[in-house]
Amino acid sequence: MKKIAIIGVGKLGTSIFRLLNKNPNHTVTIVDHNPVMLSVGRVHSLDNVDKLKGEYDTTIISVKPSDAIDMSRKLYLNNKFKTSKIMSAMAGVNVKTLKYMFPKNDITRLMPNLSIINGNGLTCIYHPLGHTIGASNLFIGGGRVIHMDREQDIDIATCIGSSGPAYFLKMMETMASEGREMGLSPCTSMMLAKEALRCAHSLSESNTSINDIASPNGITEKGLEILEKHKFTEIIKDVLKTSLDRTNNIFSL
């Protein structure tokens, strides 16, 4: 039986918990200042890291970066708690900083997205020595796992793989809203927008290009021209660059 502690159970931490708790070989303890009602079966819920006791195989940190220093200090001073591996899902907190917080532990950085909860997600993993198998085994049930060779790559991956779904959903919701304005029922409009997003995913899996969809002088091509007229490509580039800048500056000692 593998003992796992998850510190921080917001949206991402809860998705991580629900994924790992599916495995009958895991005993999961969750820690959050506002603990959710998840103390069922093999799960234990605590409201403070001071209350963690015993030896854990892996501890996953999923608190807000702004709470990292206080959390790590309390964990360091808790002599009733031991863990060999620290896996951090905190955006923008690099290995050097994590080593400062947890000098005695093996450090892995990981960045799952919320879809791991249904097995269709993505988890990006970085370990300074390339030892990513342990984290991969934990998260493979959540979908695709990508091993990063460079630490800066996981910060870029955060902007695309973790934040990216929100940008696609924004476009889907905008299309659904405009469909309603054009006269469709809310249900039909949202269904069409969702199917368009599903179709885009399916086409991307078969390596279909935009040119394969857009006929010369057709409806799709005219729509794409409007997107570029309003600098759609530049907007997406700016979104990702701004997201990366925020990731690189979200935390400082």
C-alpha positions as CSV (number, residue, x, y, z in Angstrom):
1,M,0.0,0.0,0.0
2,K,1.4,3.4,-1.0
3,K,0.9,6.3,1.4
4,I,0.4,9.6,-0.3
5,A,-0.2,13.1,1.2
6,I,-1.8,15.9,-0.9
7,I,-1.3,19.3,0.5
8,G,-3.7,21.8,-1.0
9,V,-7.1,20.6,-2.4
10,G,-8.3,23.4,-4.5
11,K,-9.5,22.7,-8.1
12,L,-6.2,21.0,-9.2
13,G,-5.6,19.3,-5.8
14,T,-9.1,17.8,-5.9
15,S,-8.5,16.5,-9.4
16,I,-5.2,14.9,-8.3
17,F,-6.9,13.4,-5.2
18,R,-9.8,11.9,-7.2
19,L,-7.4,10.4,-9.7
20,L,-5.1,8.8,-7.1
21,N,-7.9,7.7,-4.9
22,K,-9.2,5.4,-7.6
23,N,-6.2,3.1,-7.1
24,P,-7.0,0.6,-4.3
25,N,-3.2,0.4,-3.5
26,H,-3.2,4.1,-2.5
27,T,-3.9,5.4,1.0
28,V,-4.4,9.2,0.6
29,T,-4.3,11.9,3.2
30,I,-5.4,15.4,2.1
31,V,-4.5,18.6,3.9
32,D,-6.2,21.9,3.4
33,H,-7.0,24.9,5.6
34,N,-10.6,24.5,4.4
35,P,-10.8,20.7,4.1
36,V,-13.5,19.3,1.8
37,M,-15.7,16.4,2.9
38,L,-13.5,13.7,1.3
39,S,-12.8,11.6,4.4
40,V,-14.2,8.4,3.1
41,G,-12.7,4.9,2.7
42,R,-8.9,5.1,2.6
43,V,-8.9,8.9,2.7
44,H,-8.0,11.1,5.7
45,S,-8.6,14.8,5.8
46,L,-6.6,17.3,7.9
47,D,-6.8,21.1,8.2
48,N,-3.2,21.8,8.9
49,V,0.2,20.3,7.9
50,D,1.1,20.4,11.6
51,K,-1.3,17.4,12.0
52,L,0.5,15.2,9.5
53,K,2.0,12.1,11.2
54,G,3.9,9.1,10.0
55,E,5.9,8.2,6.9
56,Y,4.6,8.8,3.4
57,D,6.0,7.5,0.2
58,T,5.1,10.7,-1.7
59,T,3.8,14.1,-0.8
60,I,2.2,16.2,-3.5
61,I,2.2,20.0,-3.0
62,S,-0.7,21.8,-4.7
63,V,-1.1,25.0,-2.6
64,K,-1.0,28.5,-4.1
65,P,2.6,29.7,-4.7
66,S,1.9,32.6,-2.3
67,D,1.3,30.0,0.5
68,A,4.3,27.9,-0.3
69,I,6.8,29.4,2.2
70,D,4.5,29.2,5.2
71,M,3.5,25.7,4.3
72,S,7.1,24.5,3.8
73,R,8.2,26.0,7.1
74,K,5.5,24.2,9.0
75,L,6.2,21.0,7.2
76,Y,10.0,21.3,7.9
77,L,9.3,21.8,11.6
78,N,6.9,18.9,11.9
79,N,9.2,16.2,13.3
80,K,6.3,13.6,13.4
81,F,6.1,13.6,9.6
82,K,8.5,12.0,7.1
83,T,8.4,11.7,3.3
84,S,11.0,10.7,0.8
85,K,9.5,12.3,-2.3
86,I,8.1,15.8,-2.9
87,M,6.1,16.4,-6.1
88,S,5.2,20.0,-6.7
89,A,2.2,21.1,-8.8
90,M,2.8,24.7,-7.9
91,A,3.1,26.8,-11.0
92,G,6.3,28.8,-11.4
93,V,8.1,27.4,-8.3
94,N,11.4,26.1,-9.6
95,V,13.5,23.2,-8.4
96,K,16.1,25.4,-6.9
97,T,13.4,27.1,-4.7
98,L,11.8,23.7,-3.9
99,K,15.2,22.4,-2.8
100,Y,15.6,25.4,-0.5
101,M,12.2,24.6,1.0
102,F,12.7,20.8,1.2
103,P,16.5,20.2,1.3
104,K,16.3,16.6,2.3
105,N,13.8,15.4,-0.2
106,D,13.8,14.2,-3.8
107,I,12.1,16.9,-5.9
108,T,9.8,16.4,-9.0
109,R,7.8,19.1,-10.7
110,L,4.6,18.2,-12.3
111,M,1.8,20.0,-14.0
112,P,-1.5,18.1,-14.5
113,N,-4.6,19.7,-16.0
114,L,-8.1,19.3,-14.6
115,S,-9.1,16.6,-17.1
116,I,-7.0,13.9,-15.3
117,I,-10.1,13.4,-13.2
118,N,-11.8,11.6,-16.1
119,G,-8.8,10.0,-17.6
120,N,-8.5,12.3,-20.6
121,G,-6.0,14.8,-19.2
122,L,-2.4,15.6,-19.5
123,T,0.4,15.6,-16.9
124,C,3.8,17.1,-17.7
125,I,6.7,16.0,-15.5
126,Y,10.2,17.3,-14.8
127,H,12.9,15.8,-12.6
128,P,16.4,17.3,-12.6
129,L,18.0,13.9,-13.0
130,G,15.3,12.5,-15.4
131,H,13.8,10.3,-12.7
132,T,10.2,10.7,-13.8
133,I,9.0,7.0,-13.7
134,G,7.5,7.3,-10.1
135,A,5.4,10.3,-11.0
136,S,4.5,8.8,-14.3
137,N,3.2,5.7,-12.6
138,L,1.0,7.8,-10.3
139,F,-0.5,9.9,-13.1
140,I,-0.7,7.6,-16.1
141,G,-4.3,6.8,-15.2
142,G,-5.2,10.5,-15.8
143,G,-4.3,10.4,-19.5
144,R,-1.2,11.4,-21.4
145,V,2.1,11.9,-19.6
146,I,4.9,14.0,-21.1
147,H,8.4,13.9,-19.7
148,M,10.2,17.3,-19.9
149,D,13.9,17.4,-20.5
150,R,14.3,21.0,-19.4
151,E,12.8,22.8,-16.4
152,Q,11.7,25.8,-18.4
153,D,9.7,23.5,-20.7
154,I,7.3,22.7,-17.9
155,D,6.5,26.4,-17.4
156,I,5.7,26.7,-21.1
157,A,3.7,23.5,-20.9
158,T,1.7,25.1,-18.0
159,C,0.6,27.9,-20.3
160,I,-0.5,25.6,-23.1
161,G,-1.5,22.4,-21.5
162,S,-3.0,23.6,-18.2
163,S,-4.3,27.1,-19.1
164,G,-5.0,26.3,-22.7
165,P,-8.3,24.5,-22.2
166,A,-9.8,27.6,-20.7
167,Y,-9.0,29.5,-23.9
168,F,-10.7,26.9,-26.1
169,L,-13.7,27.0,-23.7
170,K,-13.8,30.8,-24.0
171,M,-14.1,30.4,-27.8
172,M,-16.7,27.7,-27.4
173,E,-18.8,29.8,-25.1
174,T,-18.5,32.9,-27.3
175,M,-19.7,30.8,-30.3
176,A,-22.6,29.4,-28.3
177,S,-23.6,32.9,-27.1
178,E,-23.5,34.3,-30.7
179,G,-25.6,31.3,-31.9
180,R,-28.3,32.3,-29.4
181,E,-28.1,35.9,-30.6
182,M,-28.6,34.6,-34.2
183,G,-31.8,32.8,-33.2
184,L,-30.8,29.3,-32.0
185,S,-32.1,27.9,-28.7
186,P,-29.6,28.0,-25.9
187,C,-29.5,24.2,-25.8
188,T,-28.9,23.8,-29.6
189,S,-26.4,26.6,-29.7
190,M,-24.3,25.1,-26.9
191,M,-24.6,21.6,-28.4
192,L,-23.3,22.9,-31.8
193,A,-20.4,24.8,-30.1
194,K,-19.4,21.7,-28.1
195,E,-19.6,19.5,-31.2
196,A,-17.4,22.0,-33.1
197,L,-14.8,21.7,-30.3
198,R,-15.1,17.9,-30.3
199,C,-14.7,17.8,-34.1
200,A,-11.6,20.1,-33.9
201,H,-10.0,17.6,-31.4
202,S,-10.9,14.7,-33.6
203,L,-9.5,16.3,-36.7
204,S,-6.3,17.3,-34.9
205,E,-5.8,13.7,-33.9
206,S,-5.9,12.7,-37.6
207,N,-3.5,15.5,-38.5
208,T,-6.1,17.3,-40.6
209,S,-5.0,20.9,-41.4
210,I,-7.0,24.1,-41.5
211,N,-6.5,24.1,-45.3
212,D,-8.2,20.7,-45.5
213,I,-11.3,22.2,-43.9
214,A,-11.4,25.7,-45.5
215,S,-12.4,25.6,-49.2
216,P,-11.2,28.5,-51.4
217,N,-13.7,31.4,-51.2
218,G,-15.9,29.3,-48.9
219,I,-17.6,30.1,-45.6
220,T,-14.8,28.8,-43.4
221,E,-12.1,30.8,-45.3
222,K,-14.1,34.0,-45.0
223,G,-14.4,33.4,-41.2
224,L,-10.7,32.8,-40.9
225,E,-10.0,36.1,-42.8
226,I,-12.1,37.9,-40.1
227,L,-10.0,36.3,-37.4
228,E,-6.8,37.4,-38.9
229,K,-8.2,40.9,-39.6
230,H,-8.6,41.2,-35.9
231,K,-5.1,39.7,-35.4
232,F,-6.2,36.4,-33.9
233,T,-2.8,34.8,-34.3
234,E,-1.1,37.7,-32.6
235,I,-3.6,37.6,-29.8
236,I,-3.0,33.9,-29.1
237,K,0.8,34.6,-29.1
238,D,0.3,37.5,-26.7
239,V,-1.9,35.4,-24.4
240,L,0.8,32.6,-24.1
241,K,3.7,35.1,-23.7
242,T,1.8,36.9,-21.0
243,S,0.9,33.6,-19.3
244,L,4.5,32.6,-19.3
245,D,5.6,35.9,-17.9
246,R,3.1,35.5,-15.1
247,T,4.3,31.9,-14.5
248,N,7.9,33.2,-14.2
249,N,7.0,35.9,-11.8
250,I,4.2,34.4,-9.7
251,F,6.6,33.4,-7.0
252,S,9.6,34.9,-5.3
253,L,11.4,34.2,-2.0
